[in-house]
């Protein structure tokens, strides 16, 4: 499985008839088992790019190539759960063929076993985000897209959920594209980091991280942060 993104431009027309350039030319690819991270300022066009990659927006210049049979799992910025369905029902609606064993495994990793019969209105934001992750992984995706899945969580909860995402990604060969504002999330989860400019977005730097996620202790993470800081200073 391989995802190839070759966007040459994306523009919007305003109500007043003006044209606004959202995405400048950019090109990158992802392989199965690889986690790519898009890091950029608010409003630079990250969500627009995700819509293009997912095939929800076809009004752009360039191309996006992914295997036509690829299954896609999506985790939005908001959990987007059906409030009249239980946790288990929300997951099974997205993945009706998921086995009981697979569902139990997901719920165990994401600490949702005790919440199977709860409804979204009974869940904290952290738990709701876990359900959204379970729903995405239950379809056994070939391409997983995570749009700021840890936003608005406190540091401790974000850290636990980040570890759970790493466990799930490591357990299956899936192309993963993560959008985040957090450098800490990026260096803990990513294999390649794509730093984006303000609008119109283009890739300023593409930085590979060769150390396996399981071996990124605090000392290694500190070294990666220092290397990234040096690269960013050199680019200014």
C-alpha positions as CSV (number, residue, x, y, z in Angstrom):
1,X,0.0,0.0,0.0
2,X,1.2,3.5,-0.9
3,X,-0.2,7.0,-0.7
4,X,1.1,9.6,-3.1
5,X,0.2,13.2,-2.8
6,X,1.1,15.6,-5.6
7,X,-1.0,18.8,-5.1
8,X,0.0,21.7,-7.4
9,X,-2.6,24.1,-6.1
10,X,-6.0,24.7,-4.4
11,X,-8.0,27.9,-4.5
12,X,-11.3,29.1,-3.1
13,X,-13.6,31.8,-4.4
14,X,-15.0,34.2,-1.8
15,X,-18.6,35.4,-1.8
16,X,-17.3,38.7,-3.2
17,X,-15.8,36.9,-6.2
18,X,-12.2,37.1,-5.1
19,X,-9.8,34.1,-5.4
20,X,-7.8,32.9,-2.4
21,X,-4.9,30.5,-2.7
22,X,-5.1,27.8,0.1
23,X,-2.5,25.2,-0.9
24,X,0.7,25.8,-2.8
25,X,2.5,23.0,-4.6
26,X,3.5,20.1,-2.3
27,X,4.5,16.5,-2.7
28,X,4.9,13.6,-0.3
29,X,4.2,9.9,0.0
30,X,3.5,7.3,2.7
31,X,4.1,3.6,2.8
32,X,2.3,0.9,4.8
33,X,3.4,1.0,8.4
34,X,4.6,4.6,8.2
35,X,3.3,7.5,10.3
36,X,3.5,10.9,8.6
37,X,2.8,14.0,10.6
38,X,1.6,17.4,9.2
39,X,2.5,20.3,11.5
40,X,1.5,23.8,10.6
41,X,-0.2,27.0,12.0
42,X,-3.9,27.3,12.3
43,X,-5.7,28.2,9.1
44,X,-2.8,27.1,6.9
45,X,-4.9,24.6,4.9
46,X,-4.3,21.3,6.8
47,X,-8.0,20.4,6.9
48,X,-8.5,21.3,3.2
49,X,-5.5,19.0,2.4
50,X,-7.1,16.1,4.4
51,X,-10.4,16.5,2.5
52,X,-8.5,16.3,-0.7
53,X,-6.5,13.2,0.4
54,X,-9.8,11.5,1.6
55,X,-11.5,12.2,-1.8
56,X,-14.0,14.6,-0.2
57,X,-12.8,17.6,-2.3
58,X,-11.9,17.0,-5.9
59,X,-11.7,20.6,-6.9
60,X,-7.9,21.0,-6.9
61,X,-5.0,20.9,-9.2
62,X,-2.7,17.9,-9.1
63,X,-3.3,14.3,-8.0
64,X,-3.7,12.0,-5.1
65,X,-3.0,8.3,-5.6
66,X,-4.0,5.6,-3.2
67,X,-5.0,2.0,-3.9
68,X,-8.6,2.0,-4.9
69,X,-9.5,-0.9,-2.5
70,X,-7.9,0.9,0.5
71,X,-10.0,1.0,3.6
72,X,-9.9,4.4,5.3
73,X,-10.2,5.1,9.0
74,X,-10.8,8.7,10.0
75,X,-10.7,10.4,13.4
76,X,-12.0,14.0,13.3
77,X,-11.2,16.9,15.6
78,X,-14.6,16.2,17.3
79,X,-15.5,12.6,18.1
80,X,-18.8,12.8,16.0
81,X,-20.5,10.0,17.8
82,X,-24.2,9.3,17.4
83,X,-25.8,10.4,20.7
84,X,-28.6,7.9,20.6
85,X,-26.3,4.9,20.2
86,X,-24.1,3.2,22.8
87,X,-20.4,3.1,22.7
88,X,-20.4,-0.4,21.2
89,X,-23.2,0.4,18.8
90,X,-21.3,3.5,17.5
91,X,-18.3,1.3,16.7
92,X,-20.3,-1.6,15.2
93,X,-22.2,0.8,12.9
94,X,-18.8,1.8,11.3
95,X,-17.5,-1.8,11.3
96,X,-20.4,-4.2,11.2
97,X,-18.1,-7.2,10.5
98,X,-15.8,-6.6,13.4
99,X,-15.5,-9.8,15.5
100,X,-16.2,-9.9,19.2
101,X,-12.6,-10.8,19.9
102,X,-11.3,-7.8,17.8
103,X,-13.7,-5.4,19.5
104,X,-12.7,-6.7,23.0
105,X,-9.0,-6.2,22.1
106,X,-9.6,-2.6,21.0
107,X,-11.7,-1.8,24.0
108,X,-9.0,-3.3,26.3
109,X,-6.2,-1.2,24.7
110,X,-8.4,2.0,24.8
111,X,-9.7,1.3,28.3
112,X,-13.3,1.2,27.1
113,X,-14.4,-2.2,28.5
114,X,-16.4,-0.6,31.3
115,X,-18.2,1.8,28.9
116,X,-19.6,-0.5,26.2
117,X,-23.2,0.3,27.1
118,X,-22.7,4.0,27.9
119,X,-24.0,6.7,25.6
120,X,-21.9,9.6,24.3
121,X,-23.6,12.1,26.7
122,X,-22.3,10.0,29.6
123,X,-18.6,10.2,28.4
124,X,-15.9,12.7,29.1
125,X,-14.1,14.2,26.1
126,X,-11.2,11.8,26.6
127,X,-13.4,8.7,26.6
128,X,-15.3,10.0,23.5
129,X,-12.0,10.4,21.7
130,X,-11.2,6.8,22.6
131,X,-14.5,5.7,21.1
132,X,-13.7,7.6,17.9
133,X,-10.3,5.8,17.8
134,X,-11.9,2.4,18.3
135,X,-14.3,3.1,15.5
136,X,-11.5,4.0,13.1
137,X,-9.4,1.0,14.0
138,X,-12.3,-1.4,14.0
139,X,-12.6,-1.1,10.2
140,X,-9.0,-2.4,10.0
141,X,-7.9,0.6,7.8
142,X,-5.1,0.6,5.3
143,X,-5.0,4.4,5.6
144,X,-5.7,6.0,9.0
145,X,-6.1,9.8,9.2
146,X,-6.0,11.5,12.6
147,X,-7.0,15.2,12.7
148,X,-5.7,16.5,16.0
149,X,-7.0,13.6,18.0
150,X,-5.5,14.9,21.3
151,X,-6.7,18.5,21.1
152,X,-8.2,20.0,24.2
153,X,-7.0,17.2,26.5
154,X,-4.8,17.8,29.6
155,X,-1.2,16.7,29.3
156,X,-1.6,13.6,31.4
157,X,-4.6,12.3,29.5
158,X,-3.1,13.3,26.1
159,X,0.0,11.3,27.1
160,X,-2.0,8.2,27.9
161,X,-4.0,8.4,24.7
162,X,-0.9,9.0,22.6
163,X,0.6,5.8,24.0
164,X,-2.5,3.9,23.2
165,X,-2.4,5.3,19.6
166,X,1.2,4.1,19.3
167,X,0.2,0.7,20.5
168,X,-2.5,0.4,18.0
169,X,-0.4,1.7,15.1
170,X,2.4,-0.8,16.0
171,X,0.0,-3.7,16.0
172,X,-1.0,-3.5,12.3
173,X,0.6,-2.3,9.0
174,X,-1.3,0.9,8.3
175,X,-0.4,4.1,6.6
176,X,-1.1,6.9,9.2
177,X,-1.4,10.6,8.6
178,X,-1.5,12.7,11.8
179,X,-2.3,16.4,11.9
180,X,-1.2,18.1,15.1
181,X,0.0,21.4,16.5
182,X,2.0,19.6,19.1
183,X,5.7,18.9,18.4
184,X,5.7,16.5,21.4
185,X,3.0,14.4,19.7
186,X,4.8,14.6,16.4
187,X,8.2,13.3,17.7
188,X,6.7,10.6,19.8
189,X,4.4,9.2,17.1
190,X,5.8,10.2,13.7
191,X,8.3,8.5,11.3
192,X,8.4,11.6,9.0
193,X,7.4,15.1,10.0
194,X,6.2,17.6,7.4
195,X,6.4,21.2,8.6
196,X,3.9,23.4,6.7
197,X,4.1,27.2,6.0
198,X,1.2,29.6,6.6
199,X,-1.4,29.8,3.9
200,X,-1.0,29.0,1.1
201,X,0.6,25.9,2.7
202,X,3.6,24.2,1.3
203,X,6.1,21.9,2.9
204,X,8.9,23.9,4.4
205,X,10.8,20.9,5.8
206,X,10.4,17.2,5.7
207,X,12.3,15.6,8.6
208,X,12.6,11.8,9.0
209,X,12.9,10.1,12.5
210,X,14.8,6.9,12.1
211,X,14.6,5.7,15.7
212,X,11.7,3.2,16.3
213,X,8.9,4.6,18.4
214,X,9.5,1.9,21.1
215,X,13.1,3.1,21.6
216,X,12.3,6.9,21.9
217,X,13.1,7.4,25.6
218,X,13.2,10.9,27.1
219,X,16.9,11.3,26.3
220,X,16.3,10.5,22.6
221,X,13.2,12.7,22.5
222,X,15.3,15.6,23.9
223,X,17.9,15.0,21.3
224,X,15.3,15.0,18.5
225,X,13.8,18.3,19.8
226,X,17.3,19.9,19.8
227,X,18.0,18.8,16.2
228,X,14.6,20.1,15.1
229,X,15.3,23.4,16.8
230,X,18.6,23.7,15.0
231,X,17.0,22.9,11.7
232,X,14.3,25.5,12.2
233,X,16.9,28.1,13.1
234,X,18.9,27.3,10.0
235,X,15.9,27.7,7.8
236,X,15.2,31.2,9.0
